Amino acid sequence: MDYEYLFNKQRELDTYIEDNLESAADRDDLFRKKILALQVEIGELANETRCFKFWSRKGPSEKSVILEEYVDGLHFILSVGLDKGLTYTSSPLTHNGIDQTDSFLELYRSIGAFYNEPVQETYVTLFQSFLQLGQQLGFNEASILKAYQQKNEVNHTRQDEGY
């Protein structure tokens, strides 16, 4: 995956959003707000997979819906890395042998660890946890990149329209 491209596209979007904030107070503590937004997006993703809903017989949402939620999370993972001057480069992922529910729980742990100690090591762990979940959900690099590009355009349009 072209991570440099993704970080550049996210930087453009973040700059556009942050340049249009109405006050300095809106700019204060964006990292904390982005971490919460990331957690919410991961929750929305889990909700669409329904992997934890033992009480329900209804299956997961369509793969396209799950992918859109996945790239919503990717936007925030890229953004929090940029906030701390961190990046990610490709590294091999190993199959961790856990189910989707445990993958989500691991991702939440990684988010918390990064929030508490926002350094390269915890960021790489966060990014890898996210990518492993994507693999587990059946997404390849091409589909993730295409969905990211589409959602990034939507996010720019939303900003233009005062979202």
C-alpha positions as CSV (number, residue, x, y, z in Angstrom):
1,M,0.0,0.0,0.0
2,D,1.2,3.5,-0.8
3,Y,1.3,4.9,2.8
4,E,3.0,8.1,1.7
5,Y,0.1,8.8,-0.6
6,L,-2.4,8.1,2.2
7,F,-0.6,10.4,4.7
8,N,-0.4,13.2,2.1
9,K,-4.1,12.9,1.2
10,Q,-4.9,12.9,4.9
11,R,-2.7,15.9,5.6
12,E,-4.5,17.8,2.9
13,L,-7.9,17.0,4.4
14,D,-6.8,17.7,8.0
15,T,-5.3,21.1,6.9
16,Y,-8.5,22.0,5.0
17,I,-10.7,21.1,8.1
18,E,-8.4,22.8,10.6
19,D,-7.9,25.9,8.6
20,N,-11.7,26.3,8.6
21,L,-12.2,26.0,12.3
22,E,-13.9,29.1,13.7
23,S,-11.7,29.6,16.8
24,A,-8.5,28.7,18.5
25,A,-10.6,26.8,21.1
26,D,-11.8,24.5,18.3
27,R,-8.2,23.7,17.5
28,D,-7.3,23.0,21.1
29,D,-6.9,19.4,22.0
30,L,-7.7,17.9,18.6
31,F,-5.6,14.8,19.3
32,R,-7.9,13.8,22.2
33,K,-11.0,14.4,20.1
34,K,-9.6,12.5,17.2
35,I,-8.8,9.5,19.5
36,L,-12.4,9.4,20.6
37,A,-13.6,9.8,17.1
38,L,-11.4,6.8,16.1
39,Q,-12.8,4.7,18.9
40,V,-16.3,5.6,17.8
41,E,-15.5,4.7,14.2
42,I,-14.1,1.4,15.3
43,G,-17.3,0.8,17.2
44,E,-19.4,1.6,14.2
45,L,-17.3,-0.9,12.2
46,A,-17.8,-3.6,14.8
47,N,-21.5,-2.9,14.7
48,E,-21.6,-3.5,11.0
49,T,-19.7,-6.7,11.2
50,R,-22.0,-7.9,14.1
51,C,-19.2,-10.2,15.2
52,F,-20.0,-9.7,18.9
53,K,-23.8,-9.9,18.6
54,F,-24.2,-13.4,20.0
55,W,-27.9,-12.7,20.7
56,S,-28.7,-12.0,17.1
57,R,-29.0,-14.3,14.1
58,K,-28.8,-11.4,11.6
59,G,-25.6,-11.5,9.5
60,P,-23.1,-8.7,8.9
61,S,-23.8,-5.7,6.7
62,E,-22.8,-5.8,3.1
63,K,-19.1,-5.8,2.5
64,S,-19.2,-2.3,0.9
65,V,-20.8,-0.9,4.1
66,I,-18.1,-2.6,6.3
67,L,-15.4,-1.3,4.0
68,E,-16.7,2.3,4.2
69,E,-16.6,2.1,8.0
70,Y,-13.1,0.6,7.9
71,V,-11.8,3.5,5.9
72,D,-13.5,6.0,8.3
73,G,-11.2,4.5,10.9
74,L,-8.2,4.7,8.5
75,H,-8.8,8.5,8.2
76,F,-8.5,8.9,11.9
77,I,-5.5,6.6,12.3
78,L,-3.6,8.6,9.7
79,S,-4.7,11.8,11.3
80,V,-3.6,11.0,14.8
81,G,-0.2,9.9,13.4
82,L,0.1,13.2,11.6
83,D,-0.7,15.1,14.7
84,K,2.2,13.5,16.5
85,G,4.6,13.6,13.5
86,L,4.5,9.8,13.0
87,T,4.2,7.7,9.9
88,Y,3.8,4.1,9.0
89,T,5.7,2.1,6.4
90,S,4.8,-1.3,5.2
91,S,5.8,-4.2,7.4
92,P,4.8,-7.8,7.1
93,L,1.7,-8.8,9.0
94,T,1.4,-12.1,10.7
95,H,-1.8,-14.0,11.2
96,N,-2.6,-13.6,14.9
97,G,-5.1,-16.5,15.0
98,I,-7.7,-14.6,16.9
99,D,-11.4,-14.0,16.0
100,Q,-12.9,-10.7,15.0
101,T,-14.2,-9.9,18.4
102,D,-10.7,-10.3,19.9
103,S,-9.3,-8.3,16.9
104,F,-11.6,-5.4,17.8
105,L,-10.6,-5.6,21.5
106,E,-6.9,-5.7,20.5
107,L,-7.4,-2.6,18.4
108,Y,-9.1,-0.8,21.2
109,R,-6.1,-1.7,23.5
110,S,-3.7,-0.4,20.8
111,I,-5.7,2.9,20.6
112,G,-5.5,3.3,24.4
113,A,-1.8,2.5,24.4
114,F,-1.1,5.1,21.7
115,Y,-3.2,7.7,23.4
116,N,-1.3,7.2,26.7
117,E,2.1,7.1,24.9
118,P,2.0,8.6,21.4
119,V,5.3,7.4,20.1
120,Q,6.4,5.5,17.0
121,E,6.3,2.1,18.6
122,T,2.7,2.4,19.9
123,Y,1.7,3.9,16.6
124,V,3.1,1.0,14.6
125,T,1.3,-1.4,16.9
126,L,-2.0,0.5,16.4
127,F,-1.6,0.6,12.6
128,Q,-0.7,-3.1,12.4
129,S,-3.7,-4.0,14.6
130,F,-5.9,-2.0,12.2
131,L,-4.4,-3.6,9.1
132,Q,-4.7,-7.1,10.6
133,L,-8.4,-6.5,11.2
134,G,-8.7,-5.3,7.6
135,Q,-7.1,-8.5,6.4
136,Q,-9.4,-10.5,8.6
137,L,-12.4,-8.7,7.1
138,G,-11.3,-9.7,3.7
139,F,-10.0,-6.4,2.4
140,N,-7.0,-6.1,0.1
141,E,-4.8,-3.1,-0.4
142,A,-6.5,-2.1,-3.7
143,S,-10.0,-2.1,-2.2
144,I,-8.9,-0.1,0.8
145,L,-7.1,2.5,-1.3
146,K,-10.0,2.9,-3.6
147,A,-12.5,3.2,-0.7
148,Y,-10.2,5.7,1.1
149,Q,-10.0,7.9,-2.0
150,Q,-13.8,7.8,-2.5
151,K,-14.4,8.7,1.2
152,N,-11.7,11.4,1.2
153,E,-13.6,13.1,-1.7
154,V,-16.8,12.8,0.2
155,N,-15.2,14.3,3.3
156,H,-13.9,17.3,1.2
157,T,-17.3,17.8,-0.3
158,R,-18.9,17.7,3.2
159,Q,-16.5,20.4,4.4
160,D,-17.4,22.5,1.3
161,E,-21.0,22.2,2.3
162,G,-20.6,23.1,5.9
163,Y,-21.0,19.6,7.3
